[in-house]
Amino acid sequence: MAASTSQNGIQLLLAAEHEAQNIVNTARNAKQARLKQAKEEAEKEIAEFRAQMEAEFQRKLAESSGDSGANVKRLEQETEAKINHLKAEASRISPEIVSLLIRHVTTVKN
């Protein structure tokens, strides 16, 4: 009888161990499934964010490229205006500079 009870105890322990192993395996599989789902969701969010950033970049690029001709024209006008201003100033002070130079060249110092 003692052998039979001992055998039943061992069988009971083996069954409990097997059941515990099944529970652990089920939990491990559920964890892996959750991790896989989280990874897929993260990749989806990353792809959406990347697409959004790319669209914004393309929009800004189109804005700046579209104005390129206007920017060139504006810069040319500004440059021309500055050149004209410098020419006008040079013409205005040219007689003064010439007389100053002549005075210094013709003045003799000891």
C-alpha positions as YAML, in Angstrom:
chain: A
units: angstrom
residues:
- id: 1
  name: MET
  ca: [0.00, 0.00, 0.00]
- id: 2
  name: ALA
  ca: [2.82, 2.40, 0.82]
- id: 3
  name: ALA
  ca: [4.26, 1.91, -2.66]
- id: 4
  name: SER
  ca: [0.86, 2.65, -4.19]
- id: 5
  name: THR
  ca: [0.45, 5.85, -2.19]
- id: 6
  name: SER
  ca: [4.00, 6.88, -3.02]
- id: 7
  name: GLN
  ca: [3.34, 6.15, -6.69]
- id: 8
  name: ASN
  ca: [0.13, 8.25, -6.59]
- id: 9
  name: GLY
  ca: [2.01, 11.12, -4.93]
- id: 10
  name: ILE
  ca: [4.70, 11.02, -7.61]
- id: 11
  name: GLN
  ca: [2.04, 10.93, -10.34]
- id: 12
  name: LEU
  ca: [0.27, 13.85, -8.70]
- id: 13
  name: LEU
  ca: [3.53, 15.84, -8.53]
- id: 14
  name: LEU
  ca: [4.29, 15.04, -12.17]
- id: 15
  name: ALA
  ca: [0.81, 16.14, -13.19]
- id: 16
  name: ALA
  ca: [1.18, 19.39, -11.20]
- id: 17
  name: GLU
  ca: [4.59, 20.01, -12.76]
- id: 18
  name: HIS
  ca: [3.18, 19.37, -16.23]
- id: 19
  name: GLU
  ca: [0.27, 21.73, -15.56]
- id: 20
  name: ALA
  ca: [2.65, 24.41, -14.23]
- id: 21
  name: GLN
  ca: [4.80, 24.01, -17.33]
- id: 22
  name: ASN
  ca: [1.71, 24.46, -19.51]
- id: 23
  name: ILE
  ca: [0.78, 27.63, -17.60]
- id: 24
  name: VAL
  ca: [4.31, 29.01, -18.00]
- id: 25
  name: ASN
  ca: [4.34, 28.17, -21.72]
- id: 26
  name: THR
  ca: [0.94, 29.78, -22.21]
- id: 27
  name: ALA
  ca: [2.10, 32.93, -20.40]
- id: 28
  name: ARG
  ca: [5.34, 33.01, -22.39]
- id: 29
  name: ASN
  ca: [3.42, 32.66, -25.67]
- id: 30
  name: ALA
  ca: [0.98, 35.39, -24.62]
- id: 31
  name: LYS
  ca: [3.90, 37.67, -23.72]
- id: 32
  name: GLN
  ca: [5.57, 37.04, -27.08]
- id: 33
  name: ALA
  ca: [2.28, 37.75, -28.87]
- id: 34
  name: ARG
  ca: [1.88, 41.04, -26.94]
- id: 35
  name: LEU
  ca: [5.46, 42.02, -27.74]
- id: 36
  name: LYS
  ca: [4.95, 41.22, -31.41]
- id: 37
  name: GLN
  ca: [1.72, 43.24, -31.47]
- id: 38
  name: ALA
  ca: [3.41, 46.18, -29.71]
- id: 39
  name: LYS
  ca: [6.29, 46.05, -32.20]
- id: 40
  name: GLU
  ca: [3.87, 46.04, -35.14]
- id: 41
  name: GLU
  ca: [1.93, 48.98, -33.68]
- id: 42
  name: ALA
  ca: [5.17, 50.90, -33.07]
- id: 43
  name: GLU
  ca: [6.34, 50.24, -36.64]
- id: 44
  name: LYS
  ca: [2.97, 51.42, -37.93]
- id: 45
  name: GLU
  ca: [3.20, 54.64, -35.86]
- id: 46
  name: ILE
  ca: [6.78, 55.19, -37.03]
- id: 47
  name: ALA
  ca: [5.73, 54.74, -40.67]
- id: 48
  name: GLU
  ca: [2.86, 57.21, -40.23]
- id: 49
  name: PHE
  ca: [5.15, 59.73, -38.51]
- id: 50
  name: ARG
  ca: [7.80, 59.30, -41.19]
- id: 51
  name: ALA
  ca: [5.21, 59.83, -43.92]
- id: 52
  name: GLN
  ca: [3.91, 62.93, -42.16]
- id: 53
  name: MET
  ca: [7.43, 64.38, -41.77]
- id: 54
  name: GLU
  ca: [8.27, 63.56, -45.38]
- id: 55
  name: ALA
  ca: [5.09, 65.28, -46.59]
- id: 56
  name: GLU
  ca: [5.91, 68.36, -44.49]
- id: 57
  name: PHE
  ca: [9.47, 68.37, -45.81]
- id: 58
  name: GLN
  ca: [8.27, 68.10, -49.40]
- id: 59
  name: ARG
  ca: [5.78, 70.93, -48.79]
- id: 60
  name: LYS
  ca: [8.49, 73.21, -47.37]
- id: 61
  name: LEU
  ca: [10.83, 72.24, -50.18]
- id: 62
  name: ALA
  ca: [8.16, 73.10, -52.75]
- id: 63
  name: GLU
  ca: [7.52, 76.44, -51.02]
- id: 64
  name: SER
  ca: [11.17, 77.41, -51.01]
- id: 65
  name: SER
  ca: [11.78, 76.10, -54.53]
- id: 66
  name: GLY
  ca: [8.72, 77.85, -55.88]
- id: 67
  name: ASP
  ca: [9.96, 81.17, -54.54]
- id: 68
  name: SER
  ca: [13.45, 80.65, -55.91]
- id: 69
  name: GLY
  ca: [12.76, 82.72, -59.02]
- id: 70
  name: ALA
  ca: [11.12, 85.44, -56.95]
- id: 71
  name: ASN
  ca: [14.04, 85.43, -54.52]
- id: 72
  name: VAL
  ca: [16.54, 85.77, -57.33]
- id: 73
  name: LYS
  ca: [14.58, 88.66, -58.84]
- id: 74
  name: ARG
  ca: [14.26, 90.37, -55.45]
- id: 75
  name: LEU
  ca: [17.99, 89.98, -54.77]
- id: 76
  name: GLU
  ca: [18.85, 91.36, -58.19]
- id: 77
  name: GLN
  ca: [16.63, 94.39, -57.55]
- id: 78
  name: GLU
  ca: [18.19, 94.97, -54.12]
- id: 79
  name: THR
  ca: [21.68, 94.66, -55.56]
- id: 80
  name: GLU
  ca: [20.88, 97.07, -58.38]
- id: 81
  name: ALA
  ca: [19.43, 99.55, -55.89]
- id: 82
  name: LYS
  ca: [22.57, 99.37, -53.73]
- id: 83
  name: ILE
  ca: [24.82, 99.80, -56.77]
- id: 84
  name: ASN
  ca: [22.81, 102.86, -57.87]
- id: 85
  name: HIS
  ca: [22.99, 104.29, -54.36]
- id: 86
  name: LEU
  ca: [26.78, 103.83, -54.25]
- id: 87
  name: LYS
  ca: [27.17, 105.46, -57.69]
- id: 88
  name: ALA
  ca: [25.02, 108.41, -56.61]
- id: 89
  name: GLU
  ca: [27.03, 108.84, -53.41]
- id: 90
  name: ALA
  ca: [30.30, 108.61, -55.34]
- id: 91
  name: SER
  ca: [29.09, 111.24, -57.81]
- id: 92
  name: ARG
  ca: [27.95, 113.49, -54.98]
- id: 93
  name: ILE
  ca: [31.23, 113.45, -53.03]
- id: 94
  name: SER
  ca: [33.59, 113.12, -56.01]
- id: 95
  name: PRO
  ca: [34.26, 116.88, -56.33]
- id: 96
  name: GLU
  ca: [35.04, 117.12, -52.61]
- id: 97
  name: ILE
  ca: [37.44, 114.18, -52.78]
- id: 98
  name: VAL
  ca: [39.20, 115.57, -55.86]
- id: 99
  name: SER
  ca: [39.68, 118.99, -54.23]
- id: 100
  name: LEU
  ca: [40.91, 117.34, -51.02]
- id: 101
  name: LEU
  ca: [43.45, 115.26, -52.94]
- id: 102
  name: ILE
  ca: [44.65, 118.26, -54.97]
- id: 103
  name: ARG
  ca: [45.01, 120.33, -51.82]
- id: 104
  name: HIS
  ca: [47.08, 117.63, -50.07]
- id: 105
  name: VAL
  ca: [49.22, 116.97, -53.13]
- id: 106
  name: THR
  ca: [49.96, 120.63, -53.74]
- id: 107
  name: THR
  ca: [50.55, 121.59, -50.12]
- id: 108
  name: VAL
  ca: [54.22, 121.46, -49.13]
- id: 109
  name: LYS
  ca: [55.05, 120.65, -45.53]
- id: 110
  name: ASN
  ca: [58.42, 121.22, -43.87]
...
